[in-house]
């Protein structure tokens, strides 16, 4: 069987305003127990592996098996952390053991009157059979931010 080799680029920026202080939104990412409370919440999946190492050079892993589908694996490396200001990661995604994408994501935390403006900017490369998956990544990230909304409420 021949594998068609191609890649596609996708980028998006999502912005949310939260009616809580920057430190509260920040801790939702920086504190392992808080992140576990919302990350992937509501997914129809069974977690199979989790690792959390929030520091520059640290690695996060979130792997889960969807009840009606594939095994999804997320592996991230923190490349820049400025407390209460920004988090920059590179991360890779696999689906059933097949490398589907590599992304660079920047998370920004800005104080605004009455709360925090959170901005997620992402640039991704989608590989081979996943070349058209960019819109799904944006939709999945929106779902994560919806879960964060619910957690912070």
Backbone torsions as a table, in degrees:
resi	resn	phi	psi	omega
1	UNK	NA	128.0	178.9
2	UNK	-91.0	134.5	176.8
3	UNK	-95.8	126.7	176.0
4	UNK	-74.0	122.3	-178.4
5	UNK	-96.1	115.7	174.9
6	UNK	-153.7	165.7	174.0
7	UNK	-145.4	158.5	178.1
8	UNK	-137.9	153.7	177.7
9	UNK	-108.1	144.2	175.9
10	UNK	-145.1	144.2	175.4
11	UNK	-144.9	151.1	177.8
12	UNK	-157.4	160.0	174.8
13	UNK	-133.7	129.5	177.8
14	UNK	-120.5	135.9	-179.9
15	UNK	-126.5	134.0	176.8
16	UNK	-133.0	142.5	172.6
17	UNK	-105.1	126.7	179.9
18	UNK	-113.3	135.5	-178.0
19	UNK	-83.9	42.8	178.2
20	UNK	-136.6	158.7	-179.3
21	UNK	-63.7	157.4	178.7
22	UNK	-52.8	-43.3	-177.2
23	UNK	-58.9	-35.3	-179.8
24	UNK	-68.4	-43.9	178.4
25	UNK	-67.8	-44.3	179.3
26	UNK	-55.3	-49.0	-177.2
27	UNK	-62.2	-24.0	177.3
28	UNK	-64.8	-22.5	176.9
29	UNK	-101.9	-35.6	-170.4
30	UNK	-87.0	-20.9	-179.1
31	UNK	-103.4	122.9	-173.3
32	UNK	-58.5	-45.9	-177.4
33	UNK	-64.7	-37.1	176.8
34	UNK	-67.0	-44.5	-179.3
35	UNK	-62.4	-39.4	177.1
36	UNK	-60.9	-27.2	-177.4
37	UNK	-71.6	-22.5	-177.2
38	UNK	-128.5	-25.7	-174.9
39	UNK	-64.1	115.4	-179.9
40	UNK	77.4	5.7	-179.6
41	UNK	-58.3	134.9	178.5
42	UNK	90.5	-8.6	177.4
43	UNK	-68.9	145.2	175.5
44	UNK	-86.5	61.9	-174.6
45	UNK	-141.2	154.9	177.1
46	UNK	-106.7	116.1	179.9
47	UNK	-60.7	137.9	178.2
48	UNK	-119.7	-23.2	177.4
49	UNK	-154.9	142.1	178.2
50	UNK	-145.2	133.5	172.0
51	UNK	-141.0	143.8	-176.7
52	UNK	-141.8	119.1	-179.8
53	UNK	-142.0	80.3	-172.4
54	UNK	-81.4	88.4	175.2
55	UNK	-164.1	158.4	176.6
56	UNK	-59.0	127.1	-176.0
57	UNK	89.9	-10.6	179.2
58	UNK	-73.9	157.6	-177.2
59	UNK	-120.4	138.5	171.2
60	UNK	-112.5	144.7	174.1
61	UNK	-133.7	133.4	172.2
62	UNK	-135.8	111.7	179.4
63	UNK	-122.6	138.5	179.8
64	UNK	-151.4	149.5	176.9
65	UNK	-105.8	120.9	179.0
66	UNK	-70.9	138.8	-175.3
67	UNK	-61.0	-34.1	179.8
68	UNK	-113.5	28.9	-175.7
69	UNK	-173.4	-142.3	-165.0
70	UNK	-83.4	172.3	171.0
71	UNK	-91.2	123.4	-179.6
72	UNK	-109.3	135.3	179.6
73	UNK	-131.5	130.2	178.0
74	UNK	-117.9	128.0	174.9
75	UNK	-131.1	122.6	-177.3
76	UNK	-123.2	150.9	171.7
77	UNK	-123.4	129.2	176.3
78	UNK	-79.3	120.9	-178.9
79	UNK	-103.2	-19.2	178.9
80	UNK	-157.5	131.8	175.7
81	UNK	-136.3	122.0	172.8
82	UNK	-122.7	108.7	-171.7
83	UNK	-49.5	130.6	178.5
84	UNK	63.5	13.3	-178.6
85	UNK	-126.1	-55.4	-177.4
86	UNK	-157.7	155.6	172.1
87	UNK	-133.3	128.9	176.3
88	UNK	-120.9	130.7	178.5
89	UNK	-133.2	154.2	161.6
90	UNK	-108.9	142.2	178.9
91	UNK	-147.3	154.8	179.9
92	UNK	-123.3	148.0	177.9
93	UNK	-122.2	141.2	174.1
94	UNK	-126.2	148.0	174.9
95	UNK	-128.4	117.0	-175.6
96	UNK	51.4	41.0	176.6
97	UNK	80.4	1.6	179.2
98	UNK	-102.1	126.1	179.5
99	UNK	-65.1	118.7	-177.2
100	UNK	-104.5	-29.5	-176.1
101	UNK	-164.5	159.6	170.5
102	UNK	-131.4	132.6	-175.8
103	UNK	-134.1	157.3	169.7
104	UNK	-116.3	125.5	-179.0
105	UNK	-126.7	136.7	175.7
106	UNK	-119.0	127.0	178.1
107	UNK	-112.8	122.8	-177.1
108	UNK	-117.7	141.1	-176.4
109	UNK	-123.7	107.3	-176.2
110	UNK	-118.3	129.4	175.6
111	UNK	-69.5	137.6	174.2
112	UNK	-133.8	162.5	177.1
113	UNK	-55.4	123.8	177.5
114	UNK	84.2	6.3	179.1
115	UNK	163.5	-138.8	-173.3
116	UNK	-135.2	134.4	168.4
117	UNK	-98.0	120.8	-179.8
118	UNK	-108.8	129.9	179.8
119	UNK	-125.3	126.5	176.1
120	UNK	-111.8	115.8	176.2
121	UNK	-115.0	134.0	-175.9
122	UNK	-139.2	141.2	174.7
123	UNK	-126.7	121.7	-175.6
124	UNK	-127.6	152.8	171.9
125	UNK	-115.8	124.0	-178.2
126	UNK	-109.8	130.8	-167.5
127	UNK	-104.9	143.8	169.0
128	UNK	45.7	-119.9	-173.7
129	UNK	-66.5	-10.9	180.0
130	UNK	-99.2	14.2	-172.4
131	UNK	-58.5	-25.7	-177.4
132	UNK	-99.0	16.9	-170.9
133	UNK	-88.3	-0.3	-179.0
134	UNK	-52.2	-48.9	178.8
135	UNK	-60.8	-33.8	177.1
136	UNK	-67.0	-35.0	178.6
137	UNK	-64.2	-44.5	178.0
138	UNK	-61.2	-43.0	179.8
139	UNK	-63.5	-41.3	177.9
140	UNK	-64.0	-38.7	178.2
141	UNK	-68.2	-38.7	173.7
142	UNK	-57.9	-40.4	177.9
143	UNK	-62.3	-41.3	176.3
144	UNK	-62.9	-41.4	179.4
145	UNK	-68.6	-32.0	173.7
146	UNK	-63.1	-42.0	177.7
147	UNK	-64.5	-38.2	176.0
148	UNK	-64.6	-41.7	175.6
149	UNK	-52.7	-50.9	-177.5
150	UNK	-63.1	-40.0	-180.0
151	UNK	-64.5	-42.0	-177.3
152	UNK	-76.9	-16.7	-176.7
153	UNK	-68.8	NA	NA
